Amino acid sequence: ERGMGRPATLEISSLSAEVCAGASFCGVAFDILTSEWPAFVAREDEYILAPSRFVALAGGEGGEGMLCTRASDQMLQERGVWPRYLSSLELLPELVPRTCWEWGQGSGLRPCPTYLRHCLLLSRRA
């Protein structure tokens, strides 16, 4: 929908986190102004925004924030945003499964390069 992905190589996914026992990851924490919060929530409507604690690398200060976590196709339907995702999937009839969230580990789905660049730029500012 936003024209950022590469459907031919399945580089169409956004980035989120989900609970996985014994696992961890490096990410970037950033501040969102209170005045920008409504726009952030609207833009990230495919996620569950969950409170999360984080620790800093190299002795920096940790804290608490909100983490974009895995949702479900059902939640997108309940929020009324499923038609937007379905219309994007219909542009790619060869894609199976017809889902936003239920891709398996061996599916070949990869993050959209635009999202990866966004993460890289944020990490450089941290």
Order of alpha helices (4+ residues) and beta strands (2+ residues): beta-alpha-beta-beta-alpha-alpha-beta-alpha
